[in-house]
Amino acid sequence: MMTAAADPRTDLSTDLNVGIDTNIDTNISASTSTSSTSTATRTVAVTVPDWPLVAALDRHQRRTADGASRTDGADRTDGADGPSDAAPALDPSVDPVILLDQHRVTFAGAAAQEAGALPGMTRRAARAACPEALVLEADREHESALFELVAAAVDTIAAGVDVLRPGVLLMSARGPARHQGGEEALAERILDAVAELTGWDAAVGIADGPFAALLASPPGRIVREGRSADYLAPHPITALRSAPVGPGWGHRGQPSATRPEKRLDLAETVDLLQRLGIASLGDLAALPSAAVADRFGPDIATLHLLARGGEPAPPAAHHPTQPLLAETTLETPLVRTDQAAFIARPLAEELHTMLVERGLICTRLRIVARTEGGEEMERTWRHDGALTVADVVDRVRWQCDGWITRSRLGGPATGAITRIGLHPLQLAPAGEGAPALWGSAGEAAVRASRAFARAQGLAGEDAVQVPARLGGRLLAEETTRVPWRSEKPAARPGPWPGSLPRPVPTTVFREPPSVALQDAAGRPVVVTARGLLSAAPARLLVLAPGAPVLQRAGLRAGSEHPVLAHGAPTVIDERWWTPAGVRSARLQLVVRSAGDEETAVLALSRTGNWMLEGLYD
């Protein structure tokens, strides 16, 4: 047994080369468990880290090798034939590599980041920062087709593999683990099979429920049965961005799982939960289930269920009296990937009609194909919520593309496909959930997003900036501004003694305007060495021209305003142990502005001079 640790995640081995440690500290207090995960399916998650980058590099190297082969063949005069040497493999940790998705940087290697190319940048900004970088484009079609090699490799170890999305496989653990002699042996066999048959490194995680298995996959951990809630609790709330909720989540412009007319972005949802004070999955799991569902709607209730170690959909939700099946026999065998789209559309519409007539939705779909040689191939795709016609068409096209091209990509050759069938495996009654209080992007938000993108394209990335929290004692130091849709900087660790308690002013001045405080006799008011006011402030004088917001609040330059109320000063000693230390003090005031309105302000005194740090609404 391993020794106790403060974080239960650290009790599992993260190095698969030395074996997977299935122990998790049993001394963790039972009170930390938010709910039982006994009803969750024991799940294996197989992931290929940075799969979009892996697929993009594979496509680039194959194109480079094909181009070199054609050039080499044309230049040869000795009669030799055959391809030239393969292009050397690129190492993103050493070579400057940038991956773009919809003209935005989604991955930048260490060398590219040192040159200034960061995730979130536009193509133009990234190329300007690192001109020598290899720029690759993400290709969803290629990623889906290429991932069939990984799925086929895992199929050699255990059947029943479900593709959650390109780069992620899920499967039940109980049967394969018994067959392989245990969960640790199963994980090792999967890793070996993927490495031998594809040449790529994979990661395996096993836990109760798909979400815990996905989070356990990158470090290669096996979480004991019934301990998924404990394992999930210390993870930051940002882990929800990789929640197994299907392509309908976390992608702008895609419909949400339960309400097609709504749009829910996982990144925005995580940001909102953070602003509500929910910092970890344990904080989210501790909330009452009924309150989460009533307050936020079914989509956030699904995330709450995942945070508690549960499953968003049971393995068997509904069984119709007659099995559903949509299949077609092809008059012209399918030998090209461009044929798949024409075949998939009527087949998907036929299945959709059958489901609508029975009032059902499909969340797991098995695609079966038969070749001219009698070979039968199948693959299962998972989805959160109802699979629409477009979703089914995409998956049929991707899967047929993967089967047809896998021989070109290094897998076994596949004959011409003569029959395709769609088998719904997991069905549920149709119906919409209660609407959430947020989640819809709205037409105004869509127009604003387009306008921001247009402004950045015309005036540069810095033309549109948004605030990002950093941390500090003074309000101007707590936040910074970063370009819209760029990666936010890491927050500076605290604590910050002397920082202003919440609520903070709604308006914070980057360049605080100068003011003066006077008592009833007209003498300046200062903060003494003991942290006391020299006299009660009676008047506030605005000395220098301020921001337009000051004028709107009725505090114009040169104006004088009576002080109606004030608090006790708060002394801030910054770096008092060094000669460069600065001593300042804060004071909250309520003054009468123009129009006899009462305005609350936050004044800051440094080196005997007063300035306005912020305004309260």
C-alpha positions in Angstrom: 0.0 0.0 0.0 1.3 3.4 -0.9 1.6 6.1 1.7 -1.2 8.7 2.3 -1.1 11.8 0.2 -2.9 15.1 0.3 -4.1 14.7 -3.3 -5.6 11.3 -4.1 -4.5 11.7 -7.7 -0.9 11.4 -6.7 -1.4 7.9 -5.3 -1.4 6.4 -8.8 1.6 5.6 -10.9 2.0 8.0 -13.9 4.7 6.0 -15.7 3.3 3.1 -17.8 6.8 2.0 -18.6 7.2 0.7 -15.0 3.6 -0.6 -14.7 0.3 0.9 -13.6 -0.2 1.2 -9.8 -3.8 0.4 -9.0 -3.6 1.6 -5.4 -5.3 4.7 -4.3 -5.0 5.9 -0.8 -7.7 4.4 1.4 -7.0 6.9 4.2 -8.9 9.7 2.5 -11.8 10.8 4.7 -15.1 9.3 3.6 -16.6 12.7 3.9 -14.8 13.7 0.7 -16.8 11.3 -1.4 -19.7 13.2 -2.9 -21.7 10.3 -4.1 -21.5 6.6 -4.9 -20.3 5.6 -8.3 -21.4 2.0 -8.0 -23.9 2.5 -10.8 -21.3 3.8 -13.2 -19.9 1.5 -15.8 -16.3 0.4 -15.3 -14.8 2.2 -18.3 -11.5 2.1 -20.2 -10.4 5.3 -22.0 -7.8 5.2 -24.7 -6.4 8.5 -25.9 -3.7 9.6 -28.2 -2.3 12.9 -26.8 -2.5 15.9 -29.1 -4.3 13.8 -31.8 -5.0 16.7 -34.1 -1.3 17.5 -34.2 -0.4 13.8 -34.7 -2.7 13.6 -37.6 -1.5 16.8 -39.1 2.2 15.7 -38.8 1.3 12.3 -40.4 -0.4 14.0 -43.3 2.5 16.4 -43.8 5.2 13.7 -43.7 3.2 11.5 -46.1 2.8 14.4 -48.6 6.5 15.3 -48.3 7.5 11.6 -48.9 5.1 11.3 -51.9 6.5 14.5 -53.4 10.1 13.4 -52.8 9.3 10.1 -54.4 7.8 11.6 -57.5 10.7 14.0 -57.9 13.2 11.3 -57.2 11.6 9.0 -59.8 11.7 11.7 -62.5 15.3 12.6 -61.9 16.7 9.0 -61.9 18.6 7.9 -64.9 19.9 4.5 -63.7 16.6 2.7 -64.2 16.0 2.1 -60.6 12.4 2.4 -59.3 10.7 2.7 -55.9 10.2 5.5 -53.5 13.0 7.6 -52.1 13.8 7.7 -48.4 10.9 8.8 -46.2 10.9 12.4 -44.9 12.5 12.7 -41.5 10.1 12.7 -38.6 9.5 16.1 -36.9 9.7 16.6 -33.2 7.3 19.3 -32.0 9.3 19.7 -28.8 12.4 20.7 -30.8 11.2 21.8 -34.2 9.1 25.0 -34.5 5.6 23.6 -35.3 2.3 25.5 -35.3 -1.1 23.9 -35.7 -4.0 26.0 -36.9 -7.7 25.4 -36.7 -10.0 27.9 -38.4 -7.1 30.3 -38.7 -6.3 30.2 -35.0 -3.3 28.6 -33.3 -4.4 25.6 -31.3 -0.9 24.2 -30.7 2.6 25.8 -30.7 5.7 23.8 -30.0 8.3 24.9 -27.4 10.5 26.4 -30.1 7.6 28.3 -31.6 6.5 29.6 -28.2 9.9 30.8 -27.4 9.8 32.9 -30.6 6.5 34.4 -29.5 3.9 32.2 -31.3 1.2 31.4 -28.7 -2.1 29.4 -28.8 -5.0 31.7 -29.7 -3.1 33.9 -32.1 -4.2 34.4 -35.7 -2.2 32.9 -38.6 -0.7 36.2 -39.5 0.4 37.0 -36.0 1.9 33.6 -35.5 3.8 33.7 -38.8 5.1 37.1 -38.0 6.3 35.9 -34.6 7.9 32.7 -35.9 8.5 32.9 -39.7 10.6 29.7 -39.7 7.8 27.5 -38.1 6.1 24.7 -40.0 2.4 25.7 -40.2 0.0 22.8 -40.3 -3.8 22.9 -40.7 -6.1 20.7 -38.7 -8.3 18.5 -40.8 -11.2 16.8 -39.1 -11.8 14.4 -42.0 -8.2 13.2 -42.0 -8.2 12.9 -38.2 -11.3 10.7 -38.2 -10.1 8.5 -41.0 -6.6 8.1 -39.6 -7.9 7.3 -36.1 -9.4 4.1 -37.5 -5.9 2.6 -37.3 -5.9 3.2 -33.5 -9.4 1.7 -33.2 -8.4 -1.3 -35.2 -5.3 -1.8 -33.1 -7.4 -1.8 -29.9 -9.9 -4.1 -31.5 -7.1 -6.8 -31.6 -7.1 -6.8 -27.8 -10.8 -6.3 -27.0 -14.1 -6.0 -28.9 -16.7 -3.4 -28.3 -14.7 -0.2 -28.8 -16.6 3.0 -29.1 -15.2 6.1 -30.8 -16.2 9.1 -28.7 -14.3 11.5 -31.0 -11.2 11.3 -33.0 -8.4 10.8 -30.5 -10.6 9.2 -27.8 -11.9 5.6 -27.5 -14.1 4.3 -24.7 -14.9 0.7 -23.9 -16.3 -1.4 -21.1 -13.5 -2.7 -18.8 -15.1 -5.8 -17.1 -15.1 -8.4 -19.8 -11.8 -7.5 -21.5 -10.1 -7.2 -18.1 -11.2 -10.7 -17.1 -10.0 -12.1 -20.4 -6.6 -10.4 -20.2 -6.0 -11.3 -16.5 -6.8 -7.9 -14.9 -7.1 -4.2 -15.6 -3.4 -3.6 -15.4 -2.6 -6.3 -17.9 -5.4 -5.0 -20.2 -3.9 -1.5 -20.2 -0.4 -2.8 -21.0 -1.7 -4.9 -23.8 -3.6 -2.0 -25.3 -0.5 0.3 -25.1 1.6 -2.4 -26.8 -0.9 -3.0 -29.5 -1.2 0.6 -30.5 2.5 1.2 -30.4 3.3 -2.0 -32.5 0.5 -1.5 -35.1 0.5 2.2 -35.5 3.8 3.5 -34.1 2.0 6.1 -31.9 2.1 6.5 -28.2 -1.3 6.1 -26.5 -2.5 6.6 -22.9 -5.0 4.4 -21.0 -7.1 5.2 -18.0 -9.6 3.0 -16.2 -12.2 4.2 -13.7 -15.9 4.1 -12.8 -17.6 6.3 -15.5 -16.2 7.8 -18.7 -15.3 11.2 -17.3 -13.0 9.8 -14.6 -11.5 7.3 -17.1 -10.7 10.2 -19.5 -9.0 12.2 -16.8 -7.1 9.2 -15.6 -5.9 8.4 -19.2 -3.2 11.1 -19.7 -1.2 10.1 -16.6 -2.1 6.4 -17.1 -3.9 5.7 -13.9 -6.3 3.0 -12.7 -8.8 4.3 -10.1 -10.2 1.7 -7.7 -13.9 0.8 -8.0 -16.1 3.3 -6.0 -13.4 5.9 -5.8 -14.0 7.9 -9.0 -15.7 10.8 -7.0 -12.6 11.0 -4.7 -10.3 11.0 -7.8 -12.3 13.7 -9.6 -12.7 16.0 -6.6 -9.3 17.7 -6.6 -9.2 18.4 -10.3 -9.8 22.0 -11.3 -13.1 22.9 -12.8 -11.3 23.5 -16.1 -11.2 19.7 -16.5 -14.8 19.9 -17.7 -13.5 21.2 -21.0 -12.6 17.5 -21.9 -15.9 16.1 -20.6 -17.3 13.2 -22.6 -20.4 15.0 -23.8 -20.0 14.7 -27.6 -19.2 17.0 -30.4 -22.3 19.1 -29.7 -20.5 20.6 -26.7 -17.4 22.8 -26.6 -17.6 23.8 -30.2 -18.9 27.2 -31.1 -21.8 27.1 -33.6 -22.7 23.5 -32.7 -26.1 22.8 -31.1 -26.2 21.7 -27.5 -26.9 18.1 -26.6 -30.5 18.5 -25.2 -31.7 21.6 -27.0 -30.7 21.9 -30.7 -31.8 25.5 -30.9 -29.4 26.4 -28.0 -25.7 26.6 -28.1 -23.5 25.9 -25.1 -19.8 26.4 -25.1 -17.8 24.4 -22.6 -15.1 27.0 -22.2 -17.7 29.7 -21.5 -19.5 27.4 -19.1 -16.3 26.7 -17.2 -15.6 30.4 -17.1 -19.0 31.1 -15.6 -18.7 28.4 -13.0 -15.3 29.9 -12.0 -16.9 33.3 -11.6 -19.5 31.8 -9.4 -16.7 30.6 -7.1 -16.7 26.9 -8.2 -12.9 26.2 -8.4 -12.8 22.4 -8.5 -14.9 19.4 -9.6 -15.4 18.6 -5.9 -17.0 22.1 -5.4 -19.4 21.4 -8.3 -20.2 17.8 -7.1 -21.0 19.1 -3.6 -24.0 21.2 -4.9 -27.4 19.6 -4.6 -28.5 17.8 -7.8 -32.0 19.1 -7.8 -30.8 22.7 -7.3 -28.3 22.4 -10.2 -31.0 21.0 -12.5 -33.6 23.7 -11.5 -31.2 26.6 -11.6 -29.1 25.8 -14.7 -31.0 23.3 -16.7 -30.2 19.8 -18.0 -26.9 20.5 -19.8 -25.2 21.7 -16.6 -26.9 18.9 -14.7 -25.1 16.5 -17.0 -21.8 18.1 -16.1 -22.7 17.9 -12.4 -23.4 14.2 -12.8 -20.0 13.7 -14.5 -18.3 15.6 -11.6 -19.8 13.1 -9.2 -18.3 10.2 -11.0 -21.6 9.2 -12.8 -22.5 8.6 -16.4 -24.6 11.0 -18.5 -26.5 8.1 -20.0 -27.0 4.6 -18.7 -25.7 1.7 -20.8 -29.3 0.5 -21.7 -31.8 3.3 -21.8 -34.6 1.9 -24.0 -35.2 -1.3 -26.0 -37.8 -1.2 -28.8 -40.0 -4.2 -29.4 -38.5 -4.6 -32.9 -34.8 -4.0 -33.5 -34.1 -0.9 -35.6 -31.9 -1.3 -38.6 -31.3 0.9 -41.7 -29.1 -0.7 -44.4 -28.6 -0.6 -48.1 -27.0 -2.8 -50.7 -24.8 -0.8 -53.1 -25.3 -1.4 -56.8 -21.9 0.2 -57.4 -19.3 -0.9 -54.8 -17.9 1.8 -52.6 -14.2 2.3 -53.5 -13.8 6.1 -53.1 -14.3 8.3 -50.1 -16.3 10.9 -52.1 -19.0 8.2 -52.7 -19.6 7.8 -49.0 -21.4 11.2 -48.6 -23.9 10.4 -51.3 -24.7 7.0 -49.8 -24.8 8.2 -46.2 -27.5 10.9 -46.6 -30.5 8.7 -47.6 -29.4 6.1 -45.1 -29.3 8.6 -42.3 -32.6 10.1 -43.3 -34.2 6.6 -43.3 -32.9 5.9 -39.8 -34.1 9.3 -38.6 -37.6 8.7 -39.9 -37.7 5.3 -38.1 -36.7 6.9 -34.8 -39.2 9.8 -35.2 -42.0 7.5 -35.8 -41.3 5.6 -32.6 -40.5 8.8 -30.6 -36.9 7.8 -29.9 -33.4 9.3 -30.2 -30.2 7.5 -30.7 -27.0 8.1 -28.7 -24.9 5.2 -29.7 -24.7 4.0 -33.3 -22.9 1.0 -34.8 -21.9 1.3 -38.5 -21.5 -2.1 -40.2 -20.0 -2.7 -43.7 -19.6 -5.8 -45.8 -17.0 -6.1 -48.6 -17.0 -8.0 -51.8 -14.8 -10.6 -50.2 -17.3 -11.3 -47.4 -15.3 -9.4 -44.8 -17.5 -7.6 -42.2 -16.3 -4.5 -40.4 -18.0 -2.5 -37.7 -17.4 0.5 -35.5 -19.4 2.1 -32.8 -19.7 5.9 -32.3 -21.0 7.6 -29.1 -22.7 10.9 -28.9 -24.2 13.0 -26.1 -27.9 13.6 -26.9 -29.7 12.9 -30.1 -27.7 12.0 -33.2 -29.1 14.2 -36.0 -29.0 13.4 -39.7 -26.0 15.5 -40.2 -24.2 13.8 -37.3 -24.9 10.3 -38.8 -23.8 11.4 -42.2 -20.5 12.7 -40.8 -19.8 9.5 -38.9 -20.6 7.2 -41.9 -18.4 9.3 -44.2 -15.5 9.4 -41.7 -15.8 5.7 -41.0 -16.0 4.6 -44.6 -13.0 6.9 -45.3 -11.1 5.2 -42.6 -11.9 1.7 -43.8 -11.1 2.5 -47.5 -7.9 4.4 -46.8 -6.4 2.3 -44.0 -4.4 0.2 -46.3 -2.8 3.4 -47.7 -2.2 4.5 -44.1 -0.4 1.3 -43.1 -3.3 -0.9 -42.1 -4.8 -4.1 -43.6 -6.2 -3.8 -47.1 -10.0 -3.5 -47.5 -12.0 -4.6 -50.4 -14.8 -2.6 -52.1 -17.7 -2.1 -49.8 -21.0 -3.6 -51.1 -23.3 -3.2 -48.1 -23.7 -0.6 -45.3 -25.9 -0.8 -42.2 -26.8 1.4 -39.3 -27.6 -0.2 -36.0 -28.8 2.0 -33.1 -27.4 0.5 -29.9 -28.6 3.0 -27.3 -32.0 4.6 -27.6 -33.9 6.9 -25.3 -37.4 8.5 -25.4 -37.4 11.7 -27.4 -38.2 15.0 -25.6 -36.6 18.2 -24.7 -35.3 19.1 -21.2 -36.1 22.3 -19.3 -34.4 25.4 -20.7 -31.3 26.6 -19.0 -30.8 30.1 -17.7 -27.8 30.6 -20.0 -26.1 28.7 -22.8 -27.6 30.3 -25.9 -25.1 32.4 -27.8 -27.9 34.6 -29.1 -28.0 36.5 -32.4 -26.5 39.6 -30.7 -23.5 37.6 -29.4 -23.0 36.0 -32.8 -23.0 39.4 -34.5 -20.6 40.8 -31.8 -18.2 37.8 -32.3 -18.2 38.4 -36.1 -17.5 42.1 -35.5 -14.7 41.4 -33.1 -13.1 39.0 -35.6 -13.5 41.5 -38.4 -11.9 44.3 -36.3 -8.9 42.1 -35.5 -8.5 41.2 -39.1 -8.5 44.9 -40.1 -6.6 46.5 -37.3 -4.6 43.7 -35.8 -4.9 41.3 -32.9 -4.6 44.0 -30.2 -7.6 45.9 -31.6 -10.0 43.9 -29.5 -8.9 43.2 -25.9 -10.6 41.6 -22.9 -9.7 41.6 -19.2 -7.9 38.6 -17.7 -7.3 38.2 -14.0 -3.7 38.1 -12.7 -3.8 38.7 -9.0 -2.3 41.6 -6.9 -2.9 44.0 -4.0 -4.0 47.0 -6.1 -7.0 46.9 -8.3 -5.0 48.0 -11.4 -2.6 45.0 -10.8 -5.3 42.4 -10.4 -6.2 42.3 -14.0 -4.6 42.8 -17.4 -5.9 43.0 -20.9 -5.2 40.4 -23.6 -6.3 40.1 -27.2 -9.8 38.6 -27.7 -9.7 34.8 -28.1 -6.1 34.5 -27.2 -4.8 32.4 -24.4 -5.1 34.1 -21.0 -1.9 34.4 -18.9 -1.5 32.3 -15.8 -2.6 34.0 -12.6 0.1 35.1 -10.1 -0.2 32.9 -6.9 -1.3 34.6 -3.7 -2.1 35.2 -1.0 -2.3 39.0 -1.4 -2.5 40.6 2.1 -4.0 44.0 2.0 -6.0 43.3 -1.2 -9.5 44.8 -1.3 -12.3 42.4 -0.1 -15.2 41.7 -2.4 -17.3 43.4 -3.8 -14.8 45.5 -5.7 -15.5 48.7 -7.6 -17.2 48.2 -10.9 -14.9 50.7 -12.6 -11.1 50.5 -12.1 -8.8 53.2 -13.4 -5.7 52.2 -15.2 -4.3 55.7 -14.6 -5.9 56.8 -11.4 -7.0 60.5 -11.5 -5.5 62.8 -8.8 -7.8 64.1 -6.1 -7.4 65.9 -2.8 -9.1 65.3 0.6 -9.7 68.2 3.0 -11.3 68.5 6.4 -13.9 71.0 7.5 -11.2 73.7 8.0 -9.7 73.2 4.5 -6.6 71.4 5.7 -5.3 68.3 3.8 -6.4 64.9 5.2 -3.6 62.4 5.5 -3.1 58.9 6.9 -0.8 58.9 9.9 2.0 56.4 10.6 -0.4 54.6 13.0 -2.9 54.1 10.2 -5.4 56.8 11.3 -6.9 59.8 9.6 -5.5 63.1 10.6 -9.1 64.5 10.5 -12.5 63.5 9.2 -12.7 64.2 5.5 -15.2 66.9 4.5 -14.5 67.6 0.9 -13.2 65.8 -2.2 -11.5 67.9 -4.9 -11.0 66.5 -8.4 -7.6 68.0 -9.5 -6.8 66.5 -12.9 -9.0 65.7 -15.9 -10.2 62.1 -15.5 -11.7 59.5 -17.7 -15.1 60.0 -19.4 -16.6 57.8 -16.8 -15.7 60.3 -14.1 -17.5 63.0 -16.0 -20.6 60.8 -16.4 -20.5 60.3 -12.6 -20.6 64.0 -12.1 -17.0 64.3 -10.9 -15.5 66.8 -13.4 -12.0 68.3 -13.2 -11.8 71.2 -10.8 -15.0 70.3 -9.1 -15.5 70.0 -5.3 -17.8 67.5 -3.6 -18.9 67.2 0.0 -18.1 63.9 1.7 -21.2 62.3 3.1 -19.6 59.2 4.7 -16.3 57.4 4.9 -14.8 54.2 6.3 -11.7 53.4 8.2 -8.4 53.5 6.2 -6.7 50.3 5.3 -2.9 50.4 5.3 -1.0 48.4 2.7 2.7 47.8 3.3 4.3 46.6 0.1 7.8 45.0 0.4 8.3 46.7 3.8 11.4 44.6 4.3 13.3 46.2 1.4 14.4 49.8 0.9 12.1 50.0 -2.2 9.0 49.3 0.0 6.0 51.5 -0.5 3.3 52.3 2.1 -0.2 53.2 0.9 -3.7 53.4 2.3 -7.2 52.9 1.0 -10.3 54.8 2.0 -13.9 54.3 0.9 -15.9 57.4 0.6 -19.5 58.5 -0.3 -19.6 61.9 -2.0 -22.4 64.0 -3.4 -21.8 64.5 -7.1 -23.4 66.8 -9.6 -27.2 66.5 -9.6 -27.3 65.8 -5.8 -26.5 62.1 -6.5 -24.6 60.0 -4.1 -21.5 58.3 -5.5 -19.3 55.8 -3.8 -15.6 56.0 -4.6 -12.4 54.2 -3.5 -9.5 56.6 -2.8 -5.8 55.5 -2.6 -3.1 57.5 -0.8 0.5 57.0 -1.9 3.4 59.2 -0.7 0.9 61.6 0.8 -1.1 62.1 -2.5 -4.6 60.9 -3.0 -6.0 59.4 -6.2 -9.2 57.6 -7.2 -8.6 53.8 -7.6 -12.2 52.9 -8.6 -15.9 53.8 -8.6 -18.8 51.8 -7.2 -22.2 51.6 -8.9 
